[in-house]
């Protein structure tokens, strides 16, 4: 069931890559994920296999050592990884958002120096906006950078930074002009280099955060206190000053497609587990799959998963065409993540008491799914953004707007 019902004009290359990742997931991820998850241990051997498969360079241009594949292929791969264990998709997400930002907006020197290391997974990247007081309201961030000679000095605190500890590179959004009006025009993106795995470096302390689910992959707090970084670490060089907010918002579109793919993957895993269990478990002398109540749950789950998959693919295809996708990515993220949470709950109900046992995968799915409705912008914010974009489009396409306003 890993491939879903959809026939969405996939190329032969896409089918081969998805099949390769699906085989890796079924053979290696599914058997090992429970131990890594329950012990909350970073899955080093699985990440190394992802490096061998070239997944860290999947969307990085070929001239920089990557596979140069499109967002659609990346989304399909993320579905498969999440079907096996969602935490593996998190290891890739911030890495490839950062890589895309460098490829699109970086200087020639930044692209030539950083992307080849990122393509192999030798260097992994984190992507950091959120602060203790600024989650969905990104314009409220307080972390600052001030220029001192050839360096910038960074002070402030970032929260929920995925890959924050083991990364060699952090794409960081900070204020470089606290007086800018509007505030977002005073924000700049920095490419912070650091030793991977070091929790305490001059001017930077990294602490691991505990979580309900989404285990194995690290979520961290970064505390900057006089951290010095060279002027060359400004994304895009001097031309990038004050452009960080726009570039981060552009990057988050890819992140929302990724989160939608994770939602499809988790929901698919929930459905697959439910189908297996429903055929095996008997009550009143027959498999529970023969009961209409269970059949209705399965039908609803499968239908919503297929709809979520189509929304994800639509957003990815539009991103591949270079178009603005804040509306489509928001819709895909909203629907797919709500579907994941509902599917995980329905799977637990179908499993009954066994669904509450760590011996069954649905217990993990139930813990992992909630982070998706929060990450990359909460679903409440997604609804506001979707409505705002719809109204903008309606205003722009209505020929009577100007006449009524005069």
N, C-alpha and C positions, 0 to 999 in steps of 0.2 A: 504493500500500500504506500511505500515511501514516495513513489512518484506521483501519487494523487490521480484524479480522473482527468485532469486537464491535458488537452492537446493544444499547445500554445505556440505553434510554429517554432519549436526548438530545433536548432541546427544539430548536425551530427556531432560536432565538437562539444556542444553543450550536453548532449545525451551521454557522450562518453565520459566527460568529466564528472557529471552527476552520478553516473554508474560507478565510477572509480571511488568517489567519496562515500557513496552508499555502502559499497563493499567494505571500505575502511571502518565505517561506523558499525556495521553489523558484526564484523569479525573482531574488531579491537576495542571500539568505544563502549558498546553495549555491555560486554562482559566486565570491563574494568571500571566503568563510571561509578557504580554503587560504592566501591571502596574509597575512591577519591572523594566522592561527595560526602559520605558519612564521616570520614576522617577530616574533611575540609583541607585536603592536601593538594597543592598545585600539581596538575597532571603532566609532569615533565616528559615522560615517555610518549604520551599522546601528542603533546605539542611538538616534540621532535619529529614524529611521523608526519605531522602537518607541514613541517618545514620540508621534509623529503618529498612530499606531494606537491610542493610549490605553492601552497595556499597563501603564504604570507605575501606573495607577489602577484596574486591572481589578477588584480586590476592595475598593477604598476606597469607603465609602458615597457615594451620589449627593449627599447634602446637603453633602459636603465636596469635590465636584468630580470624584469618581471614577465608574466605571461601575457599581459596586455589585453585581458578579456573584459567583457562589458559588465555593467551592473546587473543585468538580467542573469547572467551566468553566476555571478557572485551571490545573488539572492537565492538562486536555486541550491547552491552549495550550502548556504547558511541554513536553509530548511533542513537539509540532510544532517548537518552537524547537530542542530537543535533537536532533531528527532532522536538522536542518540544521547546527547547531553548538552543542554543549552550553554553551559559554562564555556565550552570550547568556542562557540560562536562569539562570546565576549572577548576572548583573547584576540580575535581577528578584527572586531568592529572598530575600536578606536585606532588601531594600527593602520587600517586601510582608509579611514577618514583622514587621518593625518597625511598619509601618503598622497591621497588625492589633492589635498590642499597644497602640498609641496609641489606636486606635478603641475597644478593649475596656476598657482600664485607665487611659487618660490622663485628665487633668483637662479640663474644658470649654475652658479656655484653650489647653491643648496641642493638643487636637483642632482647634479653630478656627484656630489659628495655623500648625500644621505640616502637617496633612493636605491642604489645598488645594495647597500647593507640591509635596507628594509625588505627588499625583494627576496632575499634569502632567508629572512627571519633572524639573521645574526643580530640585528638591531630591531627591537620591537618598540612600538610607540603607544603613548597614552594621549588622551585628549581631554582638556580640563577647562570647564566653565564654572560649574556649580560651586557655591560657597555656603557656609552655614546659614546665612540670612538671605541667600539669593539662589533659588532653584529655577523655577519657571520664569521669574523676573530677572533675566540675564542683565538687563541694564542697571540693576542695583548692585553689581559686583563692586567690591572695595579694594581688592588686591591691586597694588600700584607698582609701577616701574618708573624710576627717575634716572635721567642720564647723568653719569659721572665720567667725564673724559671719554675713553673708548669703550666704556662698559655701561650697562644698565643695571640698576640695583632694584631688586624685587622684594616687596614686603606684603604679607597677607596670608590668607588661608584658603585652601581649596578642599572640597569634600567629594566623596564618592567617585574618586578617580580610578577607573578600571585600568589595570596594568601599571598602576603607579609605582610599585616597588621594582618589578623586574624589567621595566622599560629602560631603554638607553636614551629615549627621547620623549619629551612631553611637549605637546602643542598646547600652549597656555594663553588664555585670554586675560589681559590685565588692562588697567587704566594707565595711559601715558599722559593724558591731559585731563586732570580732575575738574577743570573749569569748562570743559567743552559743553556746548548746548546745541542740539540735544546730546545727552550723555554718551550715546553709543558712538558718536563721532570722535570721542576721545579714547577709544579702545584699540589695542594693538595685539596682534598674535605674535607670540615668541616661540621659537624652537629651542627648548631647554635641553641641553645634553647633560647626562649624569651617569655615574657607574651603575649598571644594572645590579639589583639585589642589595644595594647599600641603603640602609634605613636612615643613616645620619651622615650627611656630607656638609661641608661648610655652607652655612646659610639656609640649609634645607633639612627638615626632619619629616620622615615618612612613617605613618602609623597605619596598621591594618585595622579595618572596621569589621565588626562581627555582623552577621546577617542571618535572617530566617532561612533563606535558600540561596541559590546562585553561588553555591560553594565551589571551592577549588580555585576559581579565578579570584584574584585579589581585588578588593575595593578598598581604597586608601584615603587617608587625609594627608595633604601636603601643607606643611607650615613653612613659609618663607620668612626669613629674618635677615635682611641684608644680603640676600643671595645675588652674586654677581654673575652676569652673563655678557659676552661680548656684543657689541653693536651689530655684528654680522648675524646674530641669532634672531633678529627681527624678520619674520616671514615676509618675503618680498623686498627686503632691504629697506632703505629710506622711503621708498615709494609705498611701503606697506604701513607706515605710521598712520594710525587713525582708521584703518580699514579692517581691523580685526573682527569687529562685530558682524559686518556683512559677510565676511568670509566664513566665520563660524556658523552663521545661519545657513549659508550655502552647504557647509559640510554636514550640518545636522539633517539635511534632506536625505543624504545617503544613510545616516544613522537611523532615521525613521524607517527607511526601506529595510534596513537590516533588522530592526526590532519587529517589523511586520513579518519578516521571514522567520524569525525566532518563534513568533506566535503561531505561524502555520506549522512549524516543526513540532512544537510542544503539543498542539492540538492533534496533529497527525499521530504522534506517539500515544496520546490518550485514546484515540479511536482504535488504533491497532491493538493496544492492550485490552481494550474493552471487547473488541471482536473476538480475540483469543479466549478471554475469560468467559464471555457469554456462551461460547460454543462448548466450553469444557465444564462449566459449573452447572449442576443439576439441582432443581427444586421440584418437589411434587412429581418426581419420576421422569422429568425431561429437562433438557438444557434450557437455561434461562433465556437463550436467544430466541426460543419459540414463543416467549411471552410478549404480548403486544406492547406492554409498558416499556420493556427493554428495547424492542424494535423501534419505537418512536424516538427514544433517546439516541440510538445509533443513527437513525435517519437525520435527525436535527443536527447532530454533530457533523456528519459527513457533508451535509448541505452548507453549513456555515463555513466549514474548512475550505470547501471549493470556492465559495464566494470570497473568502479572505485571500486565497491563493491568486485569484484573478485580479483583485485590487492590488496586491503586491506586484504582480507581473506588469500591470498597466503602469504603475508608478515607475518601475524599473525601466520599462521600455521608453517612457518619456524622458527619464534622466539620461538614457543612452543617446537620445536625440538632441541632448543639450538644451532641453527646455526647462522652464521653471516648473517645479513639481511640489511646491509646498502644499497645495490643496490635495493632490493625489497621494503624496507620501503621508500626509496627515490622516486622510481617510483610511489608507491601508493600515497604518499603525494603530489607529483607533479600533477598527473592526477586527483586525487579526489578533490583537492582544486581548480584547474582550472575549473573543472566541476561544483563545487559549485558556483563559481563566474559567470560562463556563465549561469547556471540554474537560479540564482537569477535575472540576467538581463533579460533573456527570460521570466521569470514569470512576471516581471514588465511590459514588452511589451505586454504580453497577457492580463494583467489587465488594460492596458491603464492608464488613469488618476487616477483610483482607486489604482493602484499600488504605487502611490506616497503619498497615504494617510496613516497615522499611524493607521487607523482603520483596515487595511489589513496587514496580516503577511508578505507579500512580501517586504514591506518597511523595516522591521527589517532584513530580510534575506539579502537584498541588502546592508545594513550597516554592517552586521556581516561577510559576506563572505570574504571581502578583507583581514582581518587579517590573514586568513588561508594561503594565498599565501606568507605571510611574516614570520609568526611564525615557530619555530623549523627549521630555516634555510630557507632563501628566495628561491623561485622557480628557480631563476637564479642560485643560488648555487647548488640546487638539480640537475639541468641539468649538471653542471660541475662534480659533484660527481658521477652521473650515468655514464657519459662518461668515467671518469677516471677508475671506477671499471670495465666497459666493456672492456677497453683496457688492464687492468691488467689480466682479465680472458683470453682474447684472447692471450696475450703474454704467459701466463702459459700453455695454452692448445695447442699451436702451436709447433709441434715437430721440425719445421725447424728454429725456432728462434735462437737457439744456433749456428747452422751451418752457418746461414747468418751473425751472429755477429762475427764469427771467421775469 
